[in-house]
Amino acid sequence: MSASLRHALYVTIAVAATVGAWWHGFVWIMEGGNILNLPSFFLDSYRSGSAAAFLTIDILAAWMVFLLWVVPDARRIGLGAKAGWLYFALSFVGTCFALPLYLRARERHLEHAGQSVG
């Protein structure tokens, strides 16, 4: 797959997943949920059933790893800590938003620096 197609897919997935996720997020807020209370958000989703609990644990673990990884990785590859902190902050919109956008930025940066992306 070409890099430009992969990058377009990253952006498409980021936008589509964020719209889909926030559609349900807004419904939850309208039903009385408080998005600013993250423990309540994750506990409500965890208690919604086994499938929801599975996905809650899965995305929470992936999000925590992303938070631990993104700033040091951005600094290490030369993208800069500020860029890492930007994607750290964007992850609060959704990991589904920040991760693909960071991967696109990361790959483009490495390509411009002449490093192999894979």
PyMOL commands that set and color helices and strands:
alter all, ss='L'
color gray80, all
select helices_A, chain A and resi 3-30+38-46+50-77+81-90+95-112
alter helices_A, ss='H'
color red, helices_A
deselect
rebuild
show_as cartoon
